[in-house]
Amino acid sequence: MDWFQEIDGYCERLTPAYWAEPINAVTNAAFLVAALIMWWRVRGQGMPLAMMLVVILAAIGVGSFLFHTHAQVWSAMADVVPILLFILVYIFAINRDVWHMNLLPAALLAVLFIPYAVATVPLFQFVPGLGGSAAYAPVPLLILTYAYLLRNRVPDTARGLAIGAVILIASITFRALDDPICAQVPLGTHFMWHILNAVMLGWMIEVYRRHMTRVPQP
C-alpha cells in the first residue's frame, strides 16, 4: 500500500495542493466545537465512556481536517479510524448502560458491527445515487433498529436515538450529493456532511448523557 498516494474524491478539490479544499477543511472545526460543548456538559458527572466519546469526537475533527488537507491514504485512515472507534464505543455504551448487558456480551455485540457493516454495505451500494456513501448507510439503520427495540423500555432514549438517525440520514444525503451536483455547485456539499455529523455525534453523546442522568443504573 502506498500511504502517500493522492486521493481526489470531492467536488471542491481540483488540485493536490494542501488548501485545495478550504471549506471542507475548515468546517471540521464543527467537530471540535461539538466536542467542547459536550465536554462541558459531561465533565464531573462520572461518565467515563461519555468523556471517551468526547475525546474521539475531537479526534474525528482532527483526522478529517488532515484528510481534507493532505488527501493521501494515511490521512484517509486518520479520518475513518476515529469514526469507527466512535461507533464501537457508542454501541458498547448503549449495550452496557441502556440494555444493562454484562461487559463481555456488550463488547462482543459492539464488535459485531464490523461483520454487520461488511454484509450490508454491498446491499446499500445498489441504492441509486448513494455511491461511496453506502459505507455509512448501515449506521442509521442500526441506530433506528436500536431505537425501535428500546421504544417501550426507555422511550425518551429511543426517541433521541431516532432523532440522531434522521440527522445522520440527512448528512449522508449531502455527502452523496457532492459529486452528482458538482457541475451546478462547484463548492460541493461535503462540508454539510461535516456540520451535520458534528451536530449528530454531539447529540448522540447528549442522548447517552441524559439517559445516564435520568435512569437509575443497577
C-alpha positions in Angstrom: 0.0 0.0 0.0 1.2 3.4 -0.9 0.5 5.5 2.2 1.2 8.7 0.3 -0.9 8.1 -2.8 -3.0 11.2 -3.6 -6.8 10.9 -3.2 -9.2 13.2 -5.1 -12.7 12.2 -4.1 -14.5 15.5 -3.5 -16.0 18.2 -5.7 -14.1 21.1 -4.0 -10.7 19.5 -4.6 -9.3 20.5 -8.0 -5.5 20.1 -7.3 -3.3 18.1 -4.9 -2.5 21.4 -3.0 -2.8 21.5 0.8 -5.6 24.1 0.8 -7.4 22.7 -2.3 -10.4 22.0 0.0 -10.6 25.1 2.2 -14.3 24.8 3.1 -14.1 21.0 3.6 -11.1 21.6 5.8 -12.3 24.5 7.9 -15.8 23.0 8.6 -14.1 20.3 10.6 -14.0 22.9 13.3 -17.6 21.9 13.9 -16.4 18.6 15.4 -14.1 20.5 17.8 -16.9 22.9 18.8 -19.3 19.9 19.4 -16.6 18.2 21.5 -16.0 21.3 23.6 -19.7 21.7 24.2 -20.2 18.1 25.2 -17.0 18.1 27.3 -18.6 20.9 29.3 -21.9 19.0 29.6 -20.4 15.6 30.8 -17.5 16.7 32.9 -17.7 15.9 36.5 -20.7 13.6 36.1 -18.8 10.3 36.5 -19.4 9.1 32.9 -16.0 7.8 31.6 -17.5 6.4 28.4 -19.1 9.8 27.6 -15.8 11.5 28.1 -14.1 8.9 25.9 -16.7 9.7 23.2 -16.0 13.4 23.5 -12.3 12.8 23.0 -13.0 10.6 20.0 -15.3 13.3 18.6 -12.4 15.8 18.7 -10.2 13.2 17.1 -12.7 12.8 14.2 -12.4 16.6 13.6 -8.6 16.4 13.6 -8.5 13.3 11.4 -11.0 14.7 8.9 -9.0 18.0 8.7 -5.8 16.1 7.9 -7.6 14.2 5.2 -9.1 17.3 3.5 -5.7 19.0 3.5 -3.2 16.2 2.8 -5.7 14.0 0.9 -3.5 10.9 1.0 -4.0 7.3 2.1 -2.5 7.8 5.5 -4.8 10.8 6.2 -7.8 8.8 5.0 -7.0 6.3 7.7 -6.8 9.2 10.2 -10.2 10.2 9.0 -12.1 6.9 9.2 -10.5 5.1 12.2 -11.8 7.6 14.8 -15.3 7.3 13.2 -15.2 3.5 13.5 -13.9 3.8 17.1 -16.8 6.2 18.0 -19.3 3.7 16.6 -17.9 0.8 18.5 -17.6 2.7 21.8 -21.1 4.1 21.5 -22.6 0.7 20.8 -20.8 -0.7 23.8 -22.1 2.1 26.0 -25.7 1.6 24.9 -25.4 -2.2 25.3 -23.9 -1.9 28.8 -25.8 1.1 30.2 -29.1 1.0 28.4 -29.6 -2.7 27.8 -27.7 -3.4 31.0 -25.6 -6.2 29.5 -22.5 -7.5 31.2 -19.1 -6.3 29.9 -18.3 -9.3 27.6 -21.7 -9.5 25.8 -21.8 -5.7 25.5 -18.3 -5.7 23.9 -18.9 -8.7 21.6 -22.1 -7.3 20.3 -20.4 -4.0 19.6 -17.6 -5.7 17.6 -20.3 -7.5 15.6 -20.9 -4.1 14.0 -17.9 -4.8 11.7 -19.3 -8.0 10.1 -22.8 -6.4 10.0 -21.3 -3.4 8.0 -19.4 -5.7 5.7 -22.6 -7.7 5.0 -24.9 -4.7 4.5 -22.7 -2.1 2.6 -22.8 -4.2 -0.7 -26.6 -4.1 -0.4 -26.7 -0.3 0.1 -24.4 0.1 -3.0 -27.4 -0.9 -5.1 -29.2 2.3 -3.9 -29.1 4.7 -6.8 -27.0 7.8 -6.1 -25.6 6.6 -2.8 -22.2 5.8 -4.2 -19.3 5.8 -1.8 -21.6 7.0 1.0 -23.1 3.4 1.1 -20.2 2.7 3.5 -22.0 4.8 6.1 -25.6 3.7 5.4 -25.6 0.7 7.8 -25.1 3.1 10.8 -28.5 5.0 10.7 -30.2 1.6 10.0 -28.6 0.2 13.2 -29.5 3.3 15.2 -33.1 3.1 14.1 -33.2 -0.6 15.0 -31.9 0.1 18.5 -34.5 2.9 18.8 -37.3 0.6 17.8 -36.2 -2.1 20.2 -35.9 0.3 23.0 -39.1 2.2 22.4 -41.0 0.7 25.3 -38.1 0.1 27.7 -36.7 3.7 27.5 -38.9 5.8 25.2 -37.1 9.1 25.7 -33.7 7.5 24.9 -35.2 5.7 21.9 -36.6 9.0 20.6 -33.2 10.6 21.0 -31.6 7.8 19.0 -34.2 8.1 16.3 -33.5 11.8 16.0 -29.8 11.1 15.7 -30.5 8.6 12.9 -32.6 11.2 11.0 -29.8 13.8 11.3 -27.3 11.2 10.0 -29.5 10.3 7.1 -29.6 14.0 6.1 -25.8 14.1 6.5 -25.3 11.1 4.3 -27.6 12.6 1.7 -25.4 15.7 1.5 -22.3 13.5 1.3 -23.8 11.5 -1.6 -24.8 14.7 -3.5 -21.3 16.1 -3.5 -20.3 14.5 -6.8 -23.6 14.4 -8.8 -24.3 18.1 -8.4 -20.7 19.3 -8.7 -21.2 21.0 -12.0 -24.1 23.0 -10.6 -22.5 23.6 -7.2 -18.7 23.8 -7.6 -18.2 24.1 -3.9 -19.8 20.8 -3.4 -21.9 19.7 -0.5 -19.4 17.6 1.5 -19.0 20.4 4.0 -22.6 19.8 5.2 -21.6 16.2 6.0 -19.1 17.7 8.5 -21.5 20.2 10.0 -24.4 17.7 10.3 -22.2 14.9 11.6 -20.8 17.2 14.3 -24.3 18.0 15.4 -25.4 14.4 15.2 -22.4 13.0 17.1 -22.7 15.6 19.8 -26.4 14.9 20.0 -25.7 11.1 20.4 -23.4 11.8 23.3 -26.2 14.0 24.8 -28.7 11.2 24.4 -26.4 8.9 26.3 -25.7 11.6 29.0 -29.4 12.2 29.5 -30.1 8.5 29.8 -27.4 8.1 32.4 -28.7 11.0 34.5 -32.4 10.1 34.1 -32.4 6.3 34.6 -31.0 4.7 37.8 -28.2 2.4 37.0 -28.1 -1.1 38.5 
